[in-house]
Amino acid sequence: LAAADGSKLPMLNLAEASDRLREADCRPRLLHLLPSERMRADALAQTLMASKWANVLLLSGPSPQDAARAAVAQAAIKRFGLKLVATKPFKLSADPRERTLANPLLLTAASAGAYDVVWVVDSDGEFARQLPYRTALPRPVVGDAGLSALAWHASFERFGAPQVSRRFAKAANRAMTALDWSAWLGGKALAAAAIAAQADRGSKTPSGALAAFHKALAEVQVDGSKGVSLSFRPWDGQLRQPLLLSDGQGVVATAPADGILHPKNALDTLGADAPEKLCKSR
């Protein structure tokens, strides 16, 4: 944030998903390529709704980050008409007296209620990775294990995505991740904005050229190999984009889910919409 405050140039956030950077701590020249926590939660909730997995058991970790992300998940569950059956805390501990707080079978026992899916919020990932296939009832797991909402997965096979992933793998000798995709798209957005700003004949002075570039970047539309043009939301600087639902092996679905409607752009059903604006610097 200090860098954003001290710079006159637009800045791109490629790796931080925190909602506060799009809300209370937003900056007028800060643009976000990676999906926010709320966008990811909304994508999961839409997928559960489309799959008719309406009853959700929420498991949340002990850290402040887990608490904040669990609140985002609860809001998404409510927003899309799902039912929160129960919320249970888990805790990984060496204390024998707290052993039950890390036992998947006890945490997901029938006493938790009749649930269709388990949503786990675990920022560290240590508990979440051992949860799938260890629930008391045979139910899918989503969130930080099982089915997750991502900006990108190397196995996505539509809209030119295989070519993008193959070119990256050839250059980097590894699979393309969501962070790689956000950096790649950030480069595309900067290049497209520079070309558009250069075409603006009224920006002959340095200050006019910078203003033209900032305006072009804010209004740019780029192809992210996701099937639609991607652009930045004027009210929080977030890149509106489809998200990929992945089980870690492949892409199971995309969001927005089929049937989700919006008066202007269905992509704005993922994350904060214009009437919910909390960014006061834009």
KEKE-3310 file (N, C-alpha, C; in steps of 0.2 Angstrom, whole numbers, plus 5000, padded with zeros to 4 digits):
npx = (5004:5010:5019:5009:5003:5014:5017:5015:5011:5000:4997:4999:4991:4995:4995:4988:4974:4965:4950:4950:4959:4952:4942:4940:4954:4957:4965:4966:4974:4977:4976:4968:4973:4972:4958:4947:4944:4931:4926:4930:4923:4910:4910:4911:4899:4889:4892:4888:4875:4870:4873:4864:4867:4863:4863:4875:4889:4901:4918:4930:4946:4958:4964:4965:4964:4958:4945:4941:4939:4930:4919:4917:4914:4902:4893:4892:4886:4874:4870:4867:4857:4859:4859:4866:4871:4878:4892:4908:4922:4940:4955:4972:4983:4995:4991:4984:4971:4964:4962:4950:4947:4953:4949:4942:4931:4924:4921:4913:4902:4886:4879:4881:4871:4860:4869:4874:4887:4904:4911:4927:4938:4954:4967:4981:4981:4985:4975:4965:4969:4969:4956:4946:4937:4937:4927:4913:4900:4897:4902:4905:4919:4923:4931:4946:4951:4948:4936:4940:4940:4948:4959:4965:4969:4981:4975:4964:4954:4948:4944:4957:4965:4974:4985:4990:4994:5003:5013:5018:5023:5033:5042:5045:5046:5037:5020:5008:5001:4988:4994:5004:4996:4989:5000:5004:4993:4992:5004:4999:4988:4995:5002:4992:4986:4996:4997:4985:4985:4995:4989:4981:4980:4980:4988:5002:5011:5021:5013:5000:5002:5004:4991:4983:4988:4984:4970:4968:4972:4963:4951:4954:4951:4954:4959:4959:4960:4948:4936:4928:4929:4939:4939:4943:4934:4926:4923:4931:4943:4945:4949:4936:4931:4929:4929:4938:4933:4941:4946:4959:4965:4959:4948:4932:4921:4914:4913:4904:4890:4879:4863:4864:4860:4862:4860:4868:4881:4886:4898:4899:4892:4901:4910:4911:4898:4893:4883:4887:4898:4913:4924:4931:4940:4938)
npy = (4994:5006:5008:5010:5022:5030:5031:5038:5030:5018:5003:4985:4972:4956:4945:4945:4941:4947:4955:4967:4975:4979:4986:4994:4998:5001:5008:5022:5020:5007:4991:4975:4959:4945:4935:4940:4936:4936:4934:4921:4914:4917:4910:4897:4895:4898:4887:4876:4879:4877:4863:4858:4856:4860:4861:4866:4861:4870:4871:4879:4886:4891:4904:4922:4926:4914:4916:4928:4924:4914:4921:4928:4917:4912:4923:4922:4910:4913:4923:4916:4908:4896:4884:4886:4873:4870:4878:4873:4874:4870:4863:4861:4853:4849:4846:4833:4835:4842:4835:4830:4841:4841:4830:4823:4814:4816:4829:4830:4822:4814:4821:4834:4838:4837:4837:4842:4845:4848:4863:4869:4880:4884:4892:4889:4876:4863:4855:4854:4847:4834:4831:4827:4812:4808:4811:4809:4806:4801:4814:4827:4838:4856:4871:4875:4863:4848:4853:4868:4886:4894:4906:4901:4885:4873:4862:4867:4867:4875:4888:4892:4890:4878:4881:4892:4887:4877:4884:4891:4881:4876:4886:4888:4876:4870:4868:4879:4891:4899:4911:4913:4915:4927:4936:4935:4940:4952:4958:4958:4967:4979:4981:4982:4994:5003:5004:5009:5021:5027:5030:5040:5056:5068:5067:5074:5080:5075:5073:5072:5061:5051:5052:5048:5035:5029:5030:5022:5010:5007:5006:4995:4981:4964:4948:4934:4920:4914:4914:4926:4944:4952:4964:4979:4983:4998:5002:4996:4992:4979:4965:4959:4942:4925:4911:4896:4880:4868:4852:4849:4841:4842:4853:4856:4863:4880:4897:4912:4902:4892:4900:4910:4927:4944:4962:4969:4963:4947:4943:4951:4945:4938:4942:4959:4970:4985:4993:4989:4995:4999:5005:5020:5029:5029)
npz = (5000:5004:4993:4983:4987:4985:4972:4956:4945:4938:4947:4948:4956:4958:4966:4979:4988:4997:5002:5008:5001:4990:4996:5010:5011:4998:4983:4972:4960:4960:4954:4952:4948:4952:4958:4970:4988:4990:4977:4974:4984:4981:4968:4972:4979:4970:4962:4970:4972:4959:4958:4966:4980:4993:5007:5019:5028:5037:5041:5050:5053:5066:5065:5063:5050:5045:5051:5045:5032:5033:5037:5025:5017:5023:5020:5006:5005:5011:5002:4990:4992:4999:5013:5029:5038:5050:5059:5062:5073:5069:5075:5074:5085:5098:5110:5120:5125:5116:5105:5098:5091:5079:5072:5058:5057:5069:5068:5057:5060:5061:5070:5067:5058:5044:5030:5013:5008:5013:5017:5019:5027:5028:5030:5031:5026:5031:5039:5030:5019:5023:5024:5013:5008:5021:5029:5040:5034:5017:5008:4997:4997:4998:4995:5003:5001:4991:4980:4972:4969:4956:4948:4937:4929:4924:4916:4910:4895:4885:4874:4869:4879:4881:4873:4878:4891:4887:4880:4891:4900:4892:4892:4905:4911:4920:4926:4923:4934:4944:4949:4940:4928:4931:4931:4918:4911:4917:4910:4897:4898:4901:4890:4880:4885:4884:4870:4866:4873:4866:4854:4857:4852:4859:4870:4872:4881:4896:4908:4902:4894:4904:4911:4900:4898:4911:4910:4899:4903:4914:4906:4898:4888:4888:4881:4890:4888:4892:4887:4887:4885:4896:4909:4920:4935:4938:4951:4961:4955:4953:4942:4932:4929:4923:4934:4937:4942:4951:4955:4958:4949:4937:4927:4933:4932:4928:4933:4932:4936:4925:4922:4931:4933:4928:4928:4919:4917:4919:4925:4935:4946:4953:4967:4974:4969:4959:4967:4980:4983:4993:4992:4994:4988:4975)
capx = (5000:5014:5021:5004:5002:5020:5018:5010:5010:4996:5000:4995:4991:4995:4995:4985:4967:4962:4945:4951:4962:4946:4936:4943:4961:4958:4969:4964:4979:4979:4971:4969:4972:4970:4952:4947:4942:4924:4924:4931:4918:4904:4910:4909:4892:4885:4892:4884:4868:4869:4873:4859:4870:4860:4865:4882:4893:4907:4923:4934:4952:4958:4968:4961:4963:4952:4939:4938:4937:4924:4913:4915:4910:4895:4890:4891:4881:4867:4868:4865:4851:4860:4858:4872:4868:4882:4899:4912:4930:4945:4962:4978:4986:4999:4988:4979:4964:4961:4963:4944:4946:4956:4947:4937:4925:4920:4919:4908:4897:4879:4876:4882:4865:4860:4873:4876:4894:4908:4916:4933:4942:4960:4972:4987:4980:4987:4970:4961:4972:4967:4948:4942:4937:4938:4921:4908:4896:4900:4900:4910:4923:4925:4935:4953:4952:4943:4934:4942:4939:4954:4959:4968:4972:4984:4971:4958:4955:4944:4946:4964:4969:4979:4990:4994:4998:5009:5019:5021:5026:5039:5047:5046:5047:5032:5014:5005:4997:4984:4998:5007:4991:4988:5006:5004:4987:4995:5008:4994:4984:4999:5004:4986:4985:5001:4995:4979:4987:4999:4985:4978:4985:4980:4992:5008:5015:5022:5007:4995:5003:5002:4984:4980:4989:4980:4963:4967:4973:4957:4946:4956:4948:4959:4958:4963:4958:4943:4930:4925:4933:4940:4940:4943:4928:4928:4922:4936:4949:4946:4947:4930:4933:4926:4933:4938:4932:4945:4948:4966:4967:4956:4943:4926:4915:4916:4908:4897:4886:4873:4857:4865:4859:4864:4857:4873:4887:4886:4904:4899:4889:4907:4913:4907:4895:4893:4879:4890:4905:4915:4930:4930:4945:4937)
capy = (5000:5012:5009:5012:5029:5034:5031:5041:5026:5012:4997:4979:4967:4950:4939:4946:4941:4950:4959:4974:4980:4981:4989:5000:4999:5002:5014:5024:5018:5000:4986:4968:4954:4939:4935:4942:4930:4935:4931:4914:4911:4917:4905:4890:4895:4897:4880:4872:4880:4873:4856:4857:4854:4866:4861:4866:4861:4874:4870:4885:4886:4896:4910:4928:4925:4910:4919:4933:4921:4910:4926:4929:4911:4913:4928:4919:4904:4916:4927:4912:4904:4890:4884:4884:4868:4871:4880:4870:4876:4864:4866:4856:4854:4843:4844:4828:4837:4846:4830:4830:4847:4839:4823:4824:4810:4819:4836:4829:4817:4816:4826:4841:4840:4834:4841:4839:4846:4851:4868:4870:4886:4883:4896:4885:4870:4857:4851:4854:4842:4827:4830:4823:4805:4806:4814:4804:4805:4802:4820:4831:4844:4861:4877:4874:4856:4846:4858:4875:4891:4897:4910:4897:4878:4871:4857:4870:4865:4878:4895:4894:4889:4874:4884:4897:4883:4873:4889:4893:4875:4875:4891:4888:4869:4868:4869:4886:4892:4905:4917:4914:4918:4934:4940:4935:4944:4959:4960:4959:4973:4984:4982:4985:5000:5007:5005:5013:5028:5030:5032:5046:5061:5073:5067:5075:5081:5069:5072:5070:5054:5047:5051:5044:5028:5027:5029:5016:5004:5006:5004:4990:4974:4959:4941:4930:4913:4911:4914:4932:4949:4954:4972:4981:4986:5005:5004:4993:4990:4971:4962:4954:4937:4919:4907:4889:4876:4862:4847:4848:4836:4845:4858:4852:4868:4887:4902:4911:4896:4893:4902:4916:4933:4951:4967:4971:4958:4941:4942:4955:4941:4936:4948:4965:4973:4992:4995:4987:4998:5001:5009:5027:5033:5028)
capz = (5000:5004:4986:4979:4989:4983:4965:4951:4940:4940:4950:4947:4962:4955:4971:4985:4986:5002:5000:5011:4996:4986:5000:5015:5009:4991:4981:4965:4955:4961:4950:4955:4943:4955:4960:4978:4992:4989:4971:4975:4988:4976:4963:4975:4981:4964:4959:4975:4970:4952:4959:4971:4986:4996:5014:5019:5034:5037:5045:5050:5057:5072:5064:5061:5043:5044:5053:5040:5026:5035:5036:5017:5015:5026:5016:5000:5006:5012:4996:4984:4995:5002:5020:5033:5043:5056:5058:5067:5072:5070:5078:5075:5091:5101:5116:5119:5127:5110:5099:5095:5087:5073:5070:5053:5058:5074:5066:5052:5062:5059:5075:5064:5054:5037:5025:5007:5006:5018:5015:5024:5027:5031:5026:5031:5022:5035:5041:5024:5014:5025:5025:5008:5009:5028:5032:5042:5028:5010:5005:4993:5001:4994:4999:5003:4999:4986:4974:4974:4964:4954:4942:4931:4930:4917:4912:4906:4888:4881:4872:4868:4886:4881:4870:4883:4896:4884:4879:4898:4902:4888:4894:4913:4913:4925:4924:4924:4940:4944:4950:4933:4924:4933:4929:4911:4909:4918:4905:4891:4899:4901:4883:4877:4887:4881:4863:4866:4875:4861:4849:4859:4850:4863:4876:4870:4887:4900:4912:4898:4892:4910:4912:4895:4900:4916:4908:4894:4907:4917:4902:4893:4888:4886:4881:4895:4886:4896:4883:4886:4886:4903:4911:4927:4938:4940:4958:4965:4952:4952:4936:4932:4925:4925:4938:4936:4948:4950:4960:4958:4944:4931:4928:4934:4930:4928:4936:4934:4934:4921:4925:4936:4929:4931:4923:4914:4916:4923:4929:4941:4951:4957:4970:4975:4963:4960:4973:4986:4983:4999:4991:4994:4984:4967)
cpx = (5004:5017:5016:5003:5008:5021:5012:5008:5004:5000:4996:4996:4990:4994:4991:4977:4962:4956:4946:4955:4957:4941:4940:4950:4962:4962:4967:4968:4981:4974:4973:4968:4969:4963:4952:4944:4934:4922:4925:4925:4911:4904:4908:4902:4888:4886:4888:4877:4866:4869:4868:4861:4869:4862:4872:4885:4899:4911:4928:4940:4952:4961:4963:4960:4957:4945:4936:4936:4931:4918:4912:4912:4903:4890:4888:4886:4874:4865:4865:4860:4852:4859:4864:4869:4872:4889:4903:4919:4934:4951:4967:4982:4990:4996:4983:4972:4960:4961:4956:4943:4949:4954:4941:4931:4921:4917:4913:4903:4890:4876:4877:4876:4866:4863:4874:4883:4897:4912:4921:4936:4948:4966:4979:4987:4982:4981:4966:4963:4970:4960:4945:4943:4937:4932:4917:4903:4899:4898:4906:4913:4924:4929:4942:4955:4947:4942:4936:4941:4945:4954:4961:4970:4975:4980:4965:4959:4950:4947:4953:4968:4975:4985:4994:4997:5004:5015:5022:5026:5033:5044:5049:5048:5043:5025:5012:5000:4993:4988:5002:5002:4990:4994:5006:4998:4989:4999:5004:4991:4989:5001:4998:4985:4990:5000:4990:4980:4991:4995:4981:4982:4985:4985:5000:5013:5016:5016:5001:4996:5002:4995:4981:4982:4985:4973:4963:4968:4966:4951:4948:4952:4953:4956:4962:4962:4953:4936:4926:4930:4934:4942:4940:4937:4930:4927:4927:4942:4950:4944:4941:4932:4929:4931:4933:4937:4936:4946:4955:4969:4965:4951:4936:4920:4918:4911:4909:4894:4881:4867:4858:4865:4861:4862:4862:4878:4887:4892:4904:4895:4895:4910:4908:4904:4895:4889:4882:4896:4907:4922:4929:4934:4944:4930)
cpy = (5006:5013:5012:5020:5033:5035:5034:5036:5021:5006:4991:4974:4960:4944:4940:4946:4944:4955:4966:4978:4982:4985:4995:5002:5000:5008:5016:5021:5010:4995:4979:4963:4947:4940:4937:4936:4930:4932:4923:4910:4911:4912:4898:4890:4894:4890:4875:4873:4876:4866:4854:4854:4860:4867:4860:4866:4865:4873:4876:4884:4891:4903:4916:4928:4920:4913:4924:4929:4917:4915:4927:4923:4911:4917:4926:4914:4908:4920:4922:4907:4897:4890:4881:4879:4869:4874:4877:4872:4869:4867:4860:4858:4848:4841:4839:4830:4840:4841:4830:4836:4846:4833:4824:4820:4813:4825:4835:4824:4819:4821:4834:4843:4836:4838:4838:4840:4849:4857:4870:4876:4885:4886:4893:4879:4863:4852:4850:4848:4835:4826:4826:4816:4803:4809:4808:4802:4805:4808:4823:4837:4849:4866:4876:4867:4854:4851:4865:4880:4894:4901:4906:4890:4876:4866:4860:4869:4868:4885:4897:4892:4884:4876:4888:4892:4879:4878:4891:4887:4874:4880:4891:4881:4867:4870:4876:4887:4898:4911:4918:4917:4925:4938:4940:4940:4951:4962:4962:4966:4979:4986:4985:4992:5005:5009:5010:5020:5031:5033:5038:5052:5067:5073:5068:5077:5075:5068:5070:5063:5049:5046:5047:5036:5025:5025:5023:5010:5002:5004:4998:4984:4969:4952:4937:4922:4910:4912:4921:4938:4951:4961:4973:4984:4993:5006:5001:4991:4983:4969:4957:4948:4930:4915:4900:4885:4869:4858:4845:4844:4839:4851:4855:4857:4875:4891:4908:4905:4897:4895:4908:4922:4939:4956:4969:4966:4953:4940:4946:4952:4938:4942:4954:4969:4981:4995:4994:4990:5001:5005:5016:5032:5032:5032)
cpz = (5000:4997:4982:4980:4986:4976:4961:4946:4942:4942:4949:4953:4958:4960:4977:4984:4992:5000:5003:5006:4991:4989:5004:5013:5002:4989:4974:4959:4956:4958:4952:4949:4946:4958:4968:4981:4991:4982:4971:4979:4984:4971:4966:4977:4975:4961:4964:4973:4964:4953:4964:4978:4991:5004:5016:5027:5033:5042:5045:5055:5062:5071:5062:5054:5041:5046:5048:5034:5027:5034:5029:5015:5017:5022:5009:5000:5007:5005:4990:4987:4997:5010:5024:5039:5050:5054:5064:5067:5073:5072:5078:5081:5094:5108:5116:5121:5121:5104:5095:5090:5080:5070:5065:5054:5063:5072:5061:5053:5061:5064:5072:5060:5048:5032:5019:5005:5012:5015:5021:5022:5031:5027:5026:5027:5025:5036:5034:5020:5016:5026:5019:5009:5017:5032:5034:5037:5022:5006:5002:4998:4996:4998:4998:5002:4994:4980:4976:4968:4962:4948:4936:4933:4923:4913:4909:4899:4883:4879:4872:4874:4885:4878:4874:4889:4893:4883:4886:4900:4898:4890:4901:4915:4919:4923:4926:4929:4939:4945:4943:4928:4925:4931:4921:4908:4911:4913:4898:4892:4899:4893:4879:4878:4884:4873:4862:4868:4870:4855:4851:4857:4854:4869:4874:4876:4891:4905:4908:4896:4898:4911:4906:4896:4905:4914:4903:4898:4911:4913:4897:4893:4885:4885:4885:4894:4891:4893:4882:4887:4894:4904:4918:4929:4940:4947:4963:4962:4951:4945:4936:4927:4927:4929:4936:4942:4947:4956:4961:4953:4937:4933:4928:4931:4930:4931:4933:4931:4929:4925:4930:4931:4932:4926:4918:4913:4921:4927:4935:4947:4955:4960:4971:4969:4965:4966:4980:4987:4990:4998:4990:4990:4977:4966)
residu = (LEU:ALA:ALA:ALA:ASP:GLY:SER:LYS:LEU:PRO:MET:LEU:ASN:LEU:ALA:GLU:ALA:SER:ASP:ARG:LEU:ARG:GLU:ALA:ASP:CYS:ARG:PRO:ARG:LEU:LEU:HIS:LEU:LEU:PRO:SER:GLU:ARG:MET:ARG:ALA:ASP:ALA:LEU:ALA:GLN:THR:LEU:MET:ALA:SER:LYS:TRP:ALA:ASN:VAL:LEU:LEU:LEU:SER:GLY:PRO:SER:PRO:GLN:ASP:ALA:ALA:ARG:ALA:ALA:VAL:ALA:GLN:ALA:ALA:ILE:LYS:ARG:PHE:GLY:LEU:LYS:LEU:VAL:ALA:THR:LYS:PRO:PHE:LYS:LEU:SER:ALA:ASP:PRO:ARG:GLU:ARG:THR:LEU:ALA:ASN:PRO:LEU:LEU:LEU:THR:ALA:ALA:SER:ALA:GLY:ALA:TYR:ASP:VAL:VAL:TRP:VAL:VAL:ASP:SER:ASP:GLY:GLU:PHE:ALA:ARG:GLN:LEU:PRO:TYR:ARG:THR:ALA:LEU:PRO:ARG:PRO:VAL:VAL:GLY:ASP:ALA:GLY:LEU:SER:ALA:LEU:ALA:TRP:HIS:ALA:SER:PHE:GLU:ARG:PHE:GLY:ALA:PRO:GLN:VAL:SER:ARG:ARG:PHE:ALA:LYS:ALA:ALA:ASN:ARG:ALA:MET:THR:ALA:LEU:ASP:TRP:SER:ALA:TRP:LEU:GLY:GLY:LYS:ALA:LEU:ALA:ALA:ALA:ALA:ILE:ALA:ALA:GLN:ALA:ASP:ARG:GLY:SER:LYS:THR:PRO:SER:GLY:ALA:LEU:ALA:ALA:PHE:HIS:LYS:ALA:LEU:ALA:GLU:VAL:GLN:VAL:ASP:GLY:SER:LYS:GLY:VAL:SER:LEU:SER:PHE:ARG:PRO:TRP:ASP:GLY:GLN:LEU:ARG:GLN:PRO:LEU:LEU:LEU:SER:ASP:GLY:GLN:GLY:VAL:VAL:ALA:THR:ALA:PRO:ALA:ASP:GLY:ILE:LEU:HIS:PRO:LYS:ASN:ALA:LEU:ASP:THR:LEU:GLY:ALA:ASP:ALA:PRO:GLU:LYS:LEU:CYS:LYS:SER:ARG)
# end
